[in-house]
């Protein structure tokens, strides 16, 4: 890609002032390989865009429009890069009229949402190109791209590199238009502008006028019929034919006016031997072409755009910025004493462009997944792919919400980067046990010595953690952090299909019927958590565990319910209540917890249970119970805080109270009990028969000490 014209931003004259409505099918979707557009390209940009078309001398005439009009009839003539002074949604339509009259069409659509980087620390850098859309660059100088930005050079797909100092070798004389995309990754804002490269110093622009031309080094054509010529020691003649010379040695060409006179001035020019062009390629890929020996020789690069040679230099170099590449044929013209001698065509290949970051696609929609996850990593065609994996990491702290950037994951080591067999890699990660497992991979692409930025992907596969928020959108509820459950009914199938469920509860959750719980259910406060049991609501836990912590638990009574429906019913189960507040009101009779052949652990609980006729906080058979550091109160005509048959019971450092006509703190039948350091309070309306705080049947083994009793 070579365009060496200086650009102008002067407005081009329209071919007509009339407006014409064009049928859109004439232009929409018409693309042509004949029109190579360097800028603009599709995207959303924060600055106005340059129009830069790659052209070659004699290839045709170009016209463009930006208002929907036919570029051939009502557009602007394109004769060099120009700033398109438009914002919003833009569609540039381009027409190329070839020498035979045929037409090629293409269009580019993009969007400009202006942003000058105001209130950023990189505003000064953006201002360099923001208004003009172009940055003029002299070889050997430096461009400082701020480190909090990323840049990509060339046409899409973009290969972004962290901001840094970039430069081209000072011996580069190749003039190019290089697209540069700047990305602010923190705010997802992009700018795109053109870097126009120039030689560090100007070369010789003058060409000596001589009455002959040299073609293909050996062919000499005499161009002035009014002159006499001779070569070396030959006789003067009026040549009518081309001459071929042996350019392995030097020659002298003489000429003088045809009208011979003894005092005619004789001029001459020395053709030196054809030189050998020396090509040197440096370690960084840059190239330098020079001629050894004769200092009369100079070199110039042919401009494909104009078809002419521009400035002449003792040597010509070609280099690119880090992040760019070139693979082009260039034509180097050789001059001696500013007279053209011949040309050399060579291919210049310099690649300093890292491959595009590997793309990662996952079957999972979010950072958490319930099921196995398939991950595919792919590098661009022709690049090698390297992948590193972490070992599965078991997450033990289940009462926290994690993101990919959590500090706990930063120190998880990755294995060695290994080259994959192809430029794509697939892996499947599976759930491990009943807990949450974290997986991570990193990947980069490599082409030659160029390495892309590292792509990273991580995920937690967790079949246990679920979320509940009744105020979320119910139509998309799936139990994830993004789409939590909104009704306990949505949990029912889950509670009997998996082994473990950690339910993070936000706000109130209503249980309005008897739900069977076959999974180990842990309910965790995720913000203002409360559980409301309806009149017929109950959690029936069989062969599983129920853990509730830091929640408020209440119920709603109903006169329609005549049978006792416990709020929590345990059968061959485990129940842990910790740091909760519980308030239960039953219309006539009620039991908070009914336990059979189960384990019940209560700590730091503040609870009350009230009924008209009968109430029991715990009714247990063949169960093991522990109550510590809790405040429990029951109130009914007949009230029992604990009624247990067989099993074990331990109560330490609690405050228990019973209110009613009659009642007990505990009535124990065939139970092994240890009750110490508690406070018992009784408030009874039947003063004629005050019960004992603890009733122990003959088959009960009771150890008690340091209990304070009042009202019994």
Beta strands, then each sheet from edge to edge (+ up, - down):
strand 1: 36-39
strand 2: 44-45
strand 3: 49-54
strand 4: 61-65
strand 5: 76-78
strand 6: 82-84
strand 7: 88-97
strand 8: 103-112
strand 9: 134-138
strand 10: 142-144
strand 11: 150-153
strand 12: 161-162
strand 13: 165-167
strand 14: 177-184
strand 15: 189-198
strand 16: 212-215
strand 17: 219-222
strand 18: 227-231
strand 19: 243-244
strand 20: 251-257
strand 21: 267-271
strand 22: 277-281
strand 23: 287-291
strand 24: 297-301
strand 25: 315-318
strand 26: 325-336
strand 27: 339-351
strand 28: 359-362
strand 29: 368-369
strand 30: 373-378
strand 31: 384-389
strand 32: 393-395
strand 33: 418-419
strand 34: 424-429
strand 35: 436-447
strand 36: 450-451
strand 37: 455-462
strand 38: 465-469
strand 39: 500-506
strand 40: 508-511
strand 41: 514-517
strand 42: 520-525
strand 43: 530-533
strand 44: 538-542
strand 45: 545-549
strand 46: 552-555
strand 47: 568-571
strand 48: 574-578
strand 49: 581-585
strand 50: 589-596
strand 51: 599-603
strand 52: 606-610
strand 53: 614-628
strand 54: 631-635
strand 55: 638-652
strand 56: 655-660
strand 57: 662-669
strand 58: 672-676
strand 59: 679-684
strand 60: 694-696
strand 61: 701-705
strand 62: 708-710
sheet 1: 1+ 3- 6+
sheet 2: 2+ 8+ 7- 4+ 5-
sheet 3: 9+ 15+ 14- 11+ 12-
sheet 4: 10+ 13-
sheet 5: 16+ 17- 19+
sheet 6: 18+ 20- 21+
sheet 7: 22+ 23- 25+
sheet 8: 24+ 26- 27+
sheet 9: 28+ 30- 34+
sheet 10: 29+ 37+ 35- 31+ 33-
sheet 11: 29+ 37+ 35- 32+
sheet 12: 29+ 37+ 35- 36+
sheet 13: 38+ 39+ 42+ 45+ 48+ 51+ 53+ 50+ 47+ 44+ 41+
sheet 14: 38+ 39+ 42+ 45+ 48+ 51+ 53+ 55+ 57+ 60+
sheet 15: 38+ 39+ 42+ 45+ 48+ 51+ 53+ 55+ 58+ 61+
sheet 16: 40+ 43+ 46+ 49+ 52+ 54+ 56+ 59+ 62+
end
